[in-house]
Amino acid sequence: MSSKEGSGGFRKRKHDNFPHNQRREGKDVNSSSPVMLAFKSFQQELDARHDKYERLVKLSRDITVESKRTIFLLHRITSAPYMEEILTESEIKLDGVRQKILQVAQELSGEDMHQFHRAITTGLQEYVEAVSFQHFIKTRSLISMDEINKQLIFSTEDNGKENKTPSSDAQDKQCGTWRLKITPVDYLLGVADLTGELMRMCINSVGNGDIDTPFEVSQFLRQVYDGFSFIGNTGPYEVSKKLYTLKQSLAKVENACYALKVRGSEIPKHMLADVFSVKTEMIDQEEGIS
Protein backbone atom coordinates (compact mmCIF):
# COMPACT_ATOMS: atom_id res chain seq x y z
CA MET A 1 0.00 0.00 0.00
CA SER A 2 2.80 2.40 0.85
CA SER A 3 4.49 1.94 -2.54
CA LYS A 4 1.22 2.71 -4.39
CA GLU A 5 0.65 5.77 -2.22
CA GLY A 6 4.19 6.86 -2.87
CA SER A 7 3.85 6.55 -6.62
CA GLY A 8 0.51 8.36 -6.51
CA GLY A 9 2.01 11.10 -4.40
CA PHE A 10 4.92 11.44 -6.82
CA ARG A 11 2.55 11.92 -9.73
CA LYS A 12 0.61 14.54 -7.79
CA ARG A 13 3.76 16.48 -6.87
CA LYS A 14 4.95 16.23 -10.52
CA HIS A 15 1.79 17.93 -11.78
CA ASP A 16 2.04 20.55 -9.06
CA ASN A 17 5.24 21.80 -10.66
CA PHE A 18 3.16 22.98 -13.70
CA PRO A 19 0.15 24.99 -12.49
CA HIS A 20 -3.01 24.50 -14.59
CA ASN A 21 -3.71 28.20 -14.90
CA GLN A 22 -0.29 28.94 -16.31
CA ARG A 23 -0.45 26.08 -18.82
CA ARG A 24 -3.98 26.78 -20.05
CA GLU A 25 -3.81 30.55 -20.22
CA GLY A 26 -0.33 30.51 -21.79
CA LYS A 27 0.84 33.65 -20.00
CA ASP A 28 4.48 32.96 -20.84
CA VAL A 29 3.78 32.20 -24.54
CA ASN A 30 4.37 35.05 -26.93
CA SER A 31 2.02 34.64 -29.92
CA SER A 32 4.16 36.94 -32.05
CA SER A 33 7.36 34.96 -31.52
CA PRO A 34 9.03 33.50 -34.64
CA VAL A 35 8.42 29.96 -33.40
CA MET A 36 4.66 30.49 -32.95
CA LEU A 37 4.38 32.24 -36.30
CA ALA A 38 6.23 29.39 -37.98
CA PHE A 39 3.92 26.78 -36.43
CA LYS A 40 0.86 28.79 -37.43
CA SER A 41 2.04 28.78 -41.03
CA PHE A 42 2.65 25.03 -40.76
CA GLN A 43 -0.91 24.60 -39.47
CA GLN A 44 -2.38 26.58 -42.35
CA GLU A 45 -0.35 24.63 -44.91
CA LEU A 46 -1.35 21.25 -43.45
CA ASP A 47 -5.03 22.26 -43.26
CA ALA A 48 -4.93 23.40 -46.89
CA ARG A 49 -3.36 20.10 -47.98
CA HIS A 50 -5.89 18.09 -45.99
CA ASP A 51 -8.82 20.00 -47.54
CA LYS A 52 -7.36 19.52 -51.02
CA TYR A 53 -6.89 15.80 -50.36
CA GLU A 54 -10.54 15.46 -49.32
CA ARG A 55 -11.71 17.31 -52.45
CA LEU A 56 -9.62 14.98 -54.61
CA VAL A 57 -11.11 11.92 -52.88
CA LYS A 58 -14.63 13.15 -53.67
CA LEU A 59 -13.70 13.81 -57.31
CA SER A 60 -12.16 10.34 -57.54
CA ARG A 61 -15.42 8.82 -56.29
CA ASP A 62 -17.38 10.72 -58.94
CA ILE A 63 -14.95 9.56 -61.64
CA THR A 64 -15.28 5.96 -60.46
CA VAL A 65 -19.10 6.05 -60.47
CA GLU A 66 -19.38 7.63 -63.93
CA SER A 67 -16.77 5.27 -65.38
CA LYS A 68 -18.67 2.25 -64.03
CA ARG A 69 -21.89 3.56 -65.59
CA THR A 70 -20.07 3.86 -68.91
CA ILE A 71 -18.89 0.25 -68.65
CA PHE A 72 -22.42 -0.96 -67.87
CA LEU A 73 -23.67 0.96 -70.89
CA LEU A 74 -21.04 -0.60 -73.15
CA HIS A 75 -22.09 -4.09 -72.06
CA ARG A 76 -25.46 -3.44 -73.72
CA ILE A 77 -23.77 -3.56 -77.13
CA THR A 78 -23.89 -7.36 -77.18
CA SER A 79 -27.70 -7.29 -77.14
CA ALA A 80 -28.49 -3.90 -78.69
CA PRO A 81 -29.25 -3.63 -82.43
CA TYR A 82 -27.75 -0.15 -82.79
CA MET A 83 -24.09 -0.25 -81.79
CA GLU A 84 -23.22 3.27 -82.95
CA GLU A 85 -25.84 4.89 -80.73
CA ILE A 86 -24.42 3.23 -77.63
CA LEU A 87 -20.86 4.18 -78.60
CA THR A 88 -21.97 7.80 -79.09
CA GLU A 89 -23.70 7.82 -75.70
CA SER A 90 -20.65 6.29 -74.05
CA GLU A 91 -18.44 9.01 -75.57
CA ILE A 92 -20.72 11.66 -74.06
CA LYS A 93 -20.41 10.00 -70.66
CA LEU A 94 -16.62 9.80 -70.97
CA ASP A 95 -16.54 13.51 -71.84
CA GLY A 96 -18.32 14.13 -68.54
CA VAL A 97 -15.72 12.01 -66.75
CA ARG A 98 -12.94 14.05 -68.36
CA GLN A 99 -14.51 17.23 -67.01
CA LYS A 100 -14.11 15.72 -63.53
CA ILE A 101 -10.50 14.88 -64.36
CA LEU A 102 -10.06 18.51 -65.43
CA GLN A 103 -11.08 19.57 -61.92
CA VAL A 104 -8.47 17.14 -60.54
CA ALA A 105 -5.83 18.66 -62.83
CA GLN A 106 -6.76 22.15 -61.61
CA GLU A 107 -6.51 21.04 -57.98
CA LEU A 108 -3.06 19.56 -58.65
CA SER A 109 -1.79 22.63 -60.50
CA GLY A 110 1.55 23.57 -58.98
CA GLU A 111 1.52 20.51 -56.69
CA ASP A 112 3.47 17.27 -56.72
CA MET A 113 0.98 14.72 -58.06
CA HIS A 114 2.60 11.85 -56.20
CA GLN A 115 1.76 13.44 -52.84
CA PHE A 116 -1.96 13.17 -53.70
CA HIS A 117 -1.80 10.08 -55.92
CA ARG A 118 -3.43 7.81 -53.37
CA ALA A 119 -6.53 10.02 -53.35
CA ILE A 120 -7.14 9.75 -57.12
CA THR A 121 -5.66 6.40 -58.14
CA THR A 122 -8.96 4.47 -57.83
CA GLY A 123 -10.80 6.86 -60.13
CA LEU A 124 -7.98 6.93 -62.69
CA GLN A 125 -7.86 3.12 -62.82
CA GLU A 126 -11.61 2.97 -63.43
CA TYR A 127 -11.34 5.61 -66.16
CA VAL A 128 -8.57 3.64 -67.89
CA GLU A 129 -10.77 0.54 -67.72
CA ALA A 130 -13.74 2.36 -69.30
CA VAL A 131 -11.69 4.02 -72.06
CA SER A 132 -9.83 0.82 -72.95
CA PHE A 133 -13.10 -1.15 -72.99
CA GLN A 134 -14.65 1.33 -75.42
CA HIS A 135 -11.50 1.30 -77.57
CA PHE A 136 -11.49 -2.51 -77.70
CA ILE A 137 -15.11 -2.61 -78.84
CA LYS A 138 -14.29 -0.16 -81.64
CA THR A 139 -10.94 -1.51 -82.83
CA ARG A 140 -10.39 -4.90 -81.13
CA SER A 141 -7.05 -3.57 -79.86
CA LEU A 142 -5.56 -2.10 -76.68
CA ILE A 143 -5.33 1.66 -76.29
CA SER A 144 -1.88 2.94 -75.36
CA MET A 145 -1.06 5.07 -72.34
CA ASP A 146 0.10 7.91 -74.60
CA GLU A 147 -3.29 8.00 -76.34
CA ILE A 148 -5.06 8.20 -73.00
CA ASN A 149 -2.81 11.02 -71.82
CA LYS A 150 -3.41 12.99 -75.03
CA GLN A 151 -7.12 13.01 -74.17
CA LEU A 152 -6.33 14.50 -70.75
CA ILE A 153 -4.91 17.82 -72.00
CA PHE A 154 -7.43 20.59 -71.29
CA SER A 155 -7.61 24.22 -72.35
CA THR A 156 -9.72 27.19 -71.25
CA GLU A 157 -9.98 28.34 -74.86
CA ASP A 158 -12.38 25.54 -75.77
CA ASN A 159 -14.39 25.77 -72.51
CA GLY A 160 -12.81 22.77 -70.86
CA LYS A 161 -12.95 20.43 -73.85
CA GLU A 162 -9.93 18.29 -74.60
CA ASN A 163 -7.09 19.87 -76.51
CA LYS A 164 -5.64 17.14 -78.69
CA THR A 165 -2.37 18.99 -79.41
CA PRO A 166 0.36 18.24 -76.85
CA SER A 167 2.31 21.20 -75.48
CA SER A 168 5.18 21.79 -73.10
CA ASP A 169 4.77 22.78 -69.45
CA ALA A 170 5.88 26.38 -70.21
CA GLN A 171 3.27 26.66 -72.93
CA ASP A 172 0.68 25.16 -70.58
CA LYS A 173 1.13 28.03 -68.10
CA GLN A 174 0.98 30.70 -70.83
CA CYS A 175 -2.08 29.32 -72.65
CA GLY A 176 -3.98 28.43 -69.48
CA THR A 177 -4.04 24.68 -70.12
CA TRP A 178 -4.07 21.81 -67.64
CA ARG A 179 -2.95 18.25 -68.04
CA LEU A 180 -3.09 15.09 -65.98
CA LYS A 181 -0.83 12.16 -66.79
CA ILE A 182 -1.89 8.59 -66.09
CA THR A 183 0.95 6.79 -64.30
CA PRO A 184 2.18 3.43 -65.64
CA VAL A 185 0.90 1.66 -62.54
CA ASP A 186 -2.61 3.12 -62.92
CA TYR A 187 -2.56 2.13 -66.60
CA LEU A 188 -1.53 -1.46 -65.85
CA LEU A 189 -4.11 -1.85 -63.08
CA GLY A 190 -6.84 -0.45 -65.34
CA VAL A 191 -5.91 -2.87 -68.13
CA ALA A 192 -5.90 -5.76 -65.64
CA ASP A 193 -9.46 -4.85 -64.59
CA LEU A 194 -10.42 -4.65 -68.27
CA THR A 195 -9.88 -8.40 -68.62
CA GLY A 196 -12.79 -9.09 -66.26
CA GLU A 197 -15.12 -6.93 -68.37
CA LEU A 198 -13.96 -8.70 -71.54
CA MET A 199 -14.73 -12.05 -69.92
CA ARG A 200 -18.30 -10.89 -69.19
CA MET A 201 -18.60 -9.53 -72.73
CA CYS A 202 -17.51 -12.92 -74.08
CA ILE A 203 -20.14 -14.86 -72.13
CA ASN A 204 -22.90 -12.36 -72.97
CA SER A 205 -22.05 -12.42 -76.68
CA VAL A 206 -22.28 -16.22 -76.73
CA GLY A 207 -25.73 -16.03 -75.19
CA ASN A 208 -26.79 -13.74 -78.05
CA GLY A 209 -25.50 -16.12 -80.71
CA ASP A 210 -22.24 -14.27 -81.45
CA ILE A 211 -19.68 -17.01 -82.05
CA ASP A 212 -16.77 -14.85 -83.30
CA THR A 213 -16.35 -12.52 -80.30
CA PRO A 214 -15.20 -15.22 -77.81
CA PHE A 215 -12.29 -16.24 -80.05
CA GLU A 216 -11.28 -12.59 -80.61
CA VAL A 217 -11.41 -11.92 -76.86
CA SER A 218 -9.48 -15.11 -76.10
CA GLN A 219 -6.64 -14.18 -78.44
CA PHE A 220 -6.51 -10.66 -77.01
CA LEU A 221 -6.48 -11.88 -73.40
CA ARG A 222 -3.62 -14.29 -74.16
CA GLN A 223 -1.54 -11.38 -75.41
CA VAL A 224 -2.36 -9.30 -72.33
CA TYR A 225 -1.57 -12.22 -70.04
CA ASP A 226 1.77 -12.77 -71.78
CA GLY A 227 2.61 -9.10 -71.27
CA PHE A 228 1.79 -9.23 -67.56
CA SER A 229 3.76 -12.48 -67.22
CA PHE A 230 6.90 -10.66 -68.40
CA ILE A 231 6.44 -8.22 -65.50
CA GLY A 232 5.86 -11.02 -62.99
CA ASN A 233 6.92 -10.28 -59.43
CA THR A 234 9.37 -7.55 -60.50
CA GLY A 235 6.59 -4.97 -60.88
CA PRO A 236 4.50 -3.22 -58.21
CA TYR A 237 2.72 -5.37 -55.65
CA GLU A 238 -0.74 -4.35 -56.89
CA VAL A 239 0.09 -5.52 -60.43
CA SER A 240 1.25 -8.95 -59.26
CA LYS A 241 -2.02 -9.37 -57.32
CA LYS A 242 -4.07 -8.67 -60.47
CA LEU A 243 -2.20 -11.41 -62.36
CA TYR A 244 -4.17 -14.20 -60.65
CA THR A 245 -7.53 -12.59 -61.49
CA LEU A 246 -6.38 -12.10 -65.07
CA LYS A 247 -5.49 -15.78 -65.29
CA GLN A 248 -8.97 -16.71 -64.03
CA SER A 249 -10.66 -14.55 -66.69
CA LEU A 250 -8.50 -16.07 -69.41
CA ALA A 251 -9.34 -19.60 -68.25
CA LYS A 252 -13.08 -18.88 -68.38
CA VAL A 253 -12.86 -17.43 -71.89
CA GLU A 254 -10.73 -20.34 -73.13
CA ASN A 255 -13.23 -22.76 -71.60
CA ALA A 256 -16.01 -21.05 -73.54
CA CYS A 257 -14.03 -21.22 -76.78
CA TYR A 258 -13.29 -24.90 -76.18
CA ALA A 259 -16.96 -25.68 -75.67
CA LEU A 260 -17.86 -23.73 -78.81
CA LYS A 261 -15.27 -25.56 -80.88
CA VAL A 262 -16.06 -29.04 -79.60
CA ARG A 263 -19.78 -28.92 -78.82
CA GLY A 264 -20.92 -25.78 -80.61
CA SER A 265 -22.84 -27.71 -83.25
CA GLU A 266 -24.57 -29.85 -80.63
CA ILE A 267 -25.89 -27.07 -78.38
CA PRO A 268 -28.62 -24.68 -79.61
CA LYS A 269 -27.53 -21.04 -79.62
CA HIS A 270 -30.15 -19.98 -77.09
CA MET A 271 -28.76 -22.52 -74.59
CA LEU A 272 -25.07 -21.70 -74.94
CA ALA A 273 -25.11 -19.00 -72.26
CA ASP A 274 -26.66 -21.39 -69.71
CA VAL A 275 -24.06 -24.06 -70.44
CA PHE A 276 -21.18 -21.58 -70.02
CA SER A 277 -22.61 -20.12 -66.80
CA VAL A 278 -22.78 -23.61 -65.28
CA LYS A 279 -19.21 -24.37 -66.33
CA THR A 280 -18.02 -21.05 -64.96
CA GLU A 281 -19.58 -21.83 -61.58
CA MET A 282 -17.89 -25.24 -61.60
CA ILE A 283 -14.50 -23.60 -62.29
CA ASP A 284 -15.03 -21.15 -59.43
CA GLN A 285 -15.93 -23.97 -57.05
CA GLU A 286 -12.85 -26.00 -58.03
CA GLU A 287 -10.59 -22.98 -57.52
CA GLY A 288 -12.21 -22.34 -54.15
CA ILE A 289 -11.59 -25.94 -53.05
CA SER A 290 -8.00 -25.92 -54.24
Contacts in CASP RR format, 6 or more apart in sequence:
PFRMAT RR
TARGET T0000
AUTHOR 0000-0000-0000
METHOD contacts of the structure
MODEL  1
MSSKEGSGGFRKRKHDNFPHNQRREGKDVNSSSPVMLAFKSFQQELDARH
DKYERLVKLSRDITVESKRTIFLLHRITSAPYMEEILTESEIKLDGVRQK
ILQVAQELSGEDMHQFHRAITTGLQEYVEAVSFQHFIKTRSLISMDEINK
QLIFSTEDNGKENKTPSSDAQDKQCGTWRLKITPVDYLLGVADLTGELMR
MCINSVGNGDIDTPFEVSQFLRQVYDGFSFIGNTGPYEVSKKLYTLKQSL
AKVENACYALKVRGSEIPKHMLADVFSVKTEMIDQEEGIS
22 28 0 8 1.000
29 36 0 8 1.000
30 36 0 8 1.000
49 115 0 8 1.000
52 107 0 8 1.000
52 111 0 8 1.000
52 116 0 8 1.000
53 116 0 8 1.000
53 119 0 8 1.000
55 107 0 8 1.000
56 104 0 8 1.000
56 107 0 8 1.000
56 108 0 8 1.000
56 116 0 8 1.000
56 119 0 8 1.000
56 120 0 8 1.000
57 119 0 8 1.000
57 120 0 8 1.000
59 100 0 8 1.000
59 103 0 8 1.000
59 104 0 8 1.000
59 107 0 8 1.000
59 120 0 8 1.000
60 104 0 8 1.000
60 119 0 8 1.000
60 120 0 8 1.000
60 121 0 8 1.000
60 122 0 8 1.000
60 123 0 8 1.000
60 124 0 8 1.000
61 123 0 8 1.000
62 100 0 8 1.000
63 97 0 8 1.000
63 100 0 8 1.000
63 101 0 8 1.000
63 104 0 8 1.000
63 120 0 8 1.000
63 123 0 8 1.000
63 124 0 8 1.000
63 126 0 8 1.000
63 127 0 8 1.000
64 122 0 8 1.000
64 123 0 8 1.000
64 126 0 8 1.000
66 93 0 8 1.000
66 96 0 8 1.000
66 97 0 8 1.000
66 100 0 8 1.000
67 97 0 8 1.000
67 123 0 8 1.000
67 126 0 8 1.000
67 127 0 8 1.000
67 129 0 8 1.000
67 130 0 8 1.000
68 126 0 8 1.000
68 130 0 8 1.000
69 93 0 8 1.000
70 90 0 8 1.000
70 93 0 8 1.000
70 94 0 8 1.000
70 97 0 8 1.000
70 130 0 8 1.000
70 134 0 8 1.000
71 129 0 8 1.000
71 130 0 8 1.000
71 133 0 8 1.000
71 197 0 8 1.000
73 86 0 8 1.000
73 89 0 8 1.000
73 90 0 8 1.000
73 93 0 8 1.000
74 86 0 8 1.000
74 90 0 8 1.000
74 130 0 8 1.000
74 133 0 8 1.000
74 134 0 8 1.000
74 137 0 8 1.000
75 197 0 8 1.000
75 200 0 8 1.000
75 201 0 8 1.000
75 204 0 8 1.000
76 86 0 8 1.000
77 83 0 8 1.000
77 86 0 8 1.000
77 87 0 8 1.000
77 137 0 8 1.000
78 201 0 8 1.000
78 204 0 8 1.000
78 205 0 8 1.000
78 208 0 8 1.000
78 210 0 8 1.000
78 213 0 8 1.000
79 204 0 8 1.000
79 208 0 8 1.000
80 86 0 8 1.000
87 134 0 8 1.000
87 137 0 8 1.000
87 138 0 8 1.000
90 134 0 8 1.000
91 134 0 8 1.000
94 130 0 8 1.000
94 131 0 8 1.000
94 134 0 8 1.000
95 161 0 8 1.000
97 127 0 8 1.000
97 130 0 8 1.000
98 151 0 8 1.000
98 152 0 8 1.000
98 154 0 8 1.000
98 162 0 8 1.000
99 160 0 8 1.000
101 124 0 8 1.000
101 127 0 8 1.000
101 152 0 8 1.000
101 180 0 8 1.000
102 154 0 8 1.000
102 160 0 8 1.000
102 178 0 8 1.000
102 180 0 8 1.000
104 120 0 8 1.000
104 180 0 8 1.000
105 152 0 8 1.000
105 154 0 8 1.000
105 178 0 8 1.000
105 179 0 8 1.000
105 180 0 8 1.000
106 178 0 8 1.000
107 116 0 8 1.000
108 116 0 8 1.000
108 180 0 8 1.000
109 178 0 8 1.000
113 180 0 8 1.000
113 181 0 8 1.000
117 183 0 8 1.000
121 183 0 8 1.000
121 185 0 8 1.000
121 186 0 8 1.000
124 182 0 8 1.000
124 183 0 8 1.000
124 186 0 8 1.000
125 186 0 8 1.000
125 189 0 8 1.000
125 190 0 8 1.000
125 193 0 8 1.000
126 190 0 8 1.000
126 193 0 8 1.000
128 148 0 8 1.000
128 182 0 8 1.000
128 186 0 8 1.000
128 187 0 8 1.000
128 189 0 8 1.000
128 190 0 8 1.000
128 191 0 8 1.000
128 194 0 8 1.000
129 190 0 8 1.000
129 191 0 8 1.000
129 193 0 8 1.000
129 194 0 8 1.000
129 197 0 8 1.000
131 143 0 8 1.000
131 148 0 8 1.000
131 151 0 8 1.000
132 142 0 8 1.000
132 143 0 8 1.000
132 190 0 8 1.000
132 191 0 8 1.000
132 194 0 8 1.000
133 194 0 8 1.000
133 197 0 8 1.000
133 198 0 8 1.000
135 141 0 8 1.000
135 142 0 8 1.000
135 143 0 8 1.000
136 142 0 8 1.000
136 143 0 8 1.000
136 194 0 8 1.000
136 198 0 8 1.000
136 220 0 8 1.000
140 216 0 8 1.000
140 220 0 8 1.000
141 220 0 8 1.000
142 191 0 8 1.000
142 220 0 8 1.000
142 224 0 8 1.000
145 182 0 8 1.000
145 184 0 8 1.000
145 187 0 8 1.000
148 182 0 8 1.000
148 187 0 8 1.000
149 179 0 8 1.000
149 181 0 8 1.000
149 182 0 8 1.000
150 164 0 8 1.000
150 166 0 8 1.000
151 162 0 8 1.000
151 164 0 8 1.000
152 162 0 8 1.000
152 179 0 8 1.000
152 180 0 8 1.000
152 181 0 8 1.000
152 182 0 8 1.000
153 162 0 8 1.000
153 163 0 8 1.000
153 164 0 8 1.000
153 165 0 8 1.000
153 166 0 8 1.000
153 167 0 8 1.000
153 177 0 8 1.000
153 178 0 8 1.000
153 179 0 8 1.000
154 160 0 8 1.000
154 161 0 8 1.000
154 162 0 8 1.000
154 163 0 8 1.000
154 177 0 8 1.000
154 178 0 8 1.000
154 179 0 8 1.000
155 161 0 8 1.000
155 163 0 8 1.000
155 175 0 8 1.000
155 176 0 8 1.000
155 177 0 8 1.000
155 178 0 8 1.000
156 176 0 8 1.000
156 177 0 8 1.000
157 163 0 8 1.000
157 175 0 8 1.000
163 177 0 8 1.000
167 175 0 8 1.000
167 177 0 8 1.000
171 177 0 8 1.000
172 178 0 8 1.000
172 179 0 8 1.000
185 236 0 8 1.000
185 238 0 8 1.000
185 239 0 8 1.000
188 228 0 8 1.000
188 231 0 8 1.000
188 236 0 8 1.000
188 239 0 8 1.000
188 242 0 8 1.000
189 238 0 8 1.000
189 239 0 8 1.000
189 242 0 8 1.000
191 224 0 8 1.000
192 228 0 8 1.000
192 239 0 8 1.000
192 242 0 8 1.000
192 243 0 8 1.000
192 245 0 8 1.000
192 246 0 8 1.000
193 242 0 8 1.000
195 221 0 8 1.000
195 224 0 8 1.000
195 225 0 8 1.000
195 245 0 8 1.000
195 246 0 8 1.000
195 249 0 8 1.000
195 250 0 8 1.000
196 245 0 8 1.000
196 249 0 8 1.000
198 217 0 8 1.000
198 220 0 8 1.000
198 221 0 8 1.000
198 249 0 8 1.000
198 253 0 8 1.000
199 217 0 8 1.000
199 221 0 8 1.000
199 249 0 8 1.000
199 252 0 8 1.000
199 253 0 8 1.000
201 213 0 8 1.000
201 217 0 8 1.000
202 213 0 8 1.000
202 214 0 8 1.000
202 217 0 8 1.000
202 218 0 8 1.000
202 252 0 8 1.000
202 253 0 8 1.000
202 256 0 8 1.000
203 252 0 8 1.000
203 256 0 8 1.000
203 273 0 8 1.000
203 276 0 8 1.000
203 277 0 8 1.000
203 280 0 8 1.000
204 273 0 8 1.000
205 213 0 8 1.000
205 214 0 8 1.000
206 213 0 8 1.000
206 214 0 8 1.000
206 256 0 8 1.000
206 260 0 8 1.000
206 272 0 8 1.000
206 273 0 8 1.000
206 276 0 8 1.000
207 269 0 8 1.000
207 270 0 8 1.000
207 272 0 8 1.000
207 273 0 8 1.000
207 276 0 8 1.000
208 273 0 8 1.000
209 269 0 8 1.000
209 272 0 8 1.000
211 260 0 8 1.000
214 253 0 8 1.000
214 256 0 8 1.000
214 257 0 8 1.000
214 260 0 8 1.000
215 257 0 8 1.000
215 260 0 8 1.000
217 253 0 8 1.000
218 250 0 8 1.000
218 253 0 8 1.000
218 254 0 8 1.000
218 256 0 8 1.000
218 257 0 8 1.000
221 246 0 8 1.000
221 249 0 8 1.000
221 250 0 8 1.000
221 253 0 8 1.000
222 250 0 8 1.000
224 246 0 8 1.000
225 246 0 8 1.000
225 247 0 8 1.000
225 250 0 8 1.000
228 239 0 8 1.000
228 242 0 8 1.000
228 243 0 8 1.000
228 246 0 8 1.000
229 243 0 8 1.000
231 239 0 8 1.000
231 240 0 8 1.000
232 239 0 8 1.000
232 240 0 8 1.000
232 243 0 8 1.000
233 240 0 8 1.000
248 283 0 8 1.000
248 287 0 8 1.000
251 283 0 8 1.000
252 280 0 8 1.000
252 283 0 8 1.000
255 276 0 8 1.000
255 279 0 8 1.000
255 280 0 8 1.000
255 283 0 8 1.000
256 276 0 8 1.000
256 279 0 8 1.000
259 267 0 8 1.000
259 272 0 8 1.000
259 275 0 8 1.000
259 276 0 8 1.000
259 279 0 8 1.000
260 272 0 8 1.000
264 272 0 8 1.000
267 275 0 8 1.000
END
